[in-house]
Amino acid sequence: MVPTLKAGSKALGIIPQNFDDCFRLAQCAAMSGAIPSGHDQKPEAVCMVIMFGLELGIPPMQAI
C-alpha cells in the first residue's frame, strides 16, 4: 500500500522501518547529489549516517 499526499495535508519525513528501506533511501540520496561535498557519496556510507542518526532520534535528511 502506497500512501497518497492530499492537498493541504502535513508533509511528513520518510523514516525507514528496516535496513532495506534505509539502504534504498541512501542510494537515492547518493545518486541525487544531495550529499554535501567533502563527504563520501557511496550509498553504503550514507546508509551508515542515516542509521547513526536514527539511533540518536535524528531524521534521515537531517543526519545526512
C-alpha positions as CSV (number, residue, x, y, z in Angstrom):
1,M,0.0,0.0,0.0
2,V,1.4,3.4,-1.0
3,P,0.4,6.4,1.0
4,T,-1.0,9.3,-1.0
5,L,-0.5,13.0,-0.5
6,K,-3.5,15.2,-0.3
7,A,-3.6,18.9,-0.8
8,G,-3.3,20.8,2.4
9,S,-2.0,17.7,4.3
10,K,1.0,18.0,6.5
11,A,4.2,16.7,4.8
12,L,6.0,14.1,6.9
13,G,9.6,12.9,6.6
14,I,10.4,9.5,5.3
15,I,11.6,7.3,8.2
16,P,13.0,3.9,7.1
17,Q,11.5,1.0,9.0
18,N,14.1,-1.6,8.1
19,F,17.6,-1.9,6.6
20,D,16.4,-2.3,3.0
21,D,14.4,0.9,3.3
22,C,17.4,2.6,4.8
23,F,19.7,1.5,2.0
24,R,17.2,2.4,-0.7
25,L,16.9,5.9,0.8
26,A,20.7,6.1,0.9
27,Q,21.0,5.1,-2.7
28,C,18.5,7.7,-3.8
29,A,20.3,10.4,-1.8
30,A,23.8,9.4,-3.1
31,M,22.5,9.3,-6.8
32,S,20.7,12.7,-6.4
33,G,23.8,14.7,-5.5
34,A,22.1,15.7,-2.2
35,I,25.1,14.7,-0.1
36,P,27.2,17.7,0.9
37,S,30.6,17.9,-0.9
38,G,33.5,16.6,1.0
39,H,31.5,13.6,2.3
40,D,31.6,10.1,1.0
41,Q,29.0,9.8,-1.8
42,K,28.8,6.0,-1.6
43,P,25.3,4.6,-0.6
44,E,27.0,2.4,2.0
45,A,28.4,5.4,3.8
46,V,25.2,7.3,3.5
47,C,23.3,4.4,4.9
48,M,25.5,4.3,8.0
49,V,25.0,8.1,8.5
50,I,21.2,7.5,8.3
51,M,21.3,4.6,10.8
52,F,23.5,6.6,13.2
53,G,21.1,9.5,13.0
54,L,18.1,7.2,13.6
55,E,19.7,5.8,16.8
56,L,20.1,9.4,18.1
57,G,16.5,10.3,17.1
58,I,17.6,12.5,14.1
59,P,15.5,12.2,10.9
60,P,17.5,10.8,7.9
61,M,17.7,14.0,5.9
62,Q,19.0,16.0,8.9
63,A,21.5,13.3,9.6
64,I,22.8,13.5,6.1
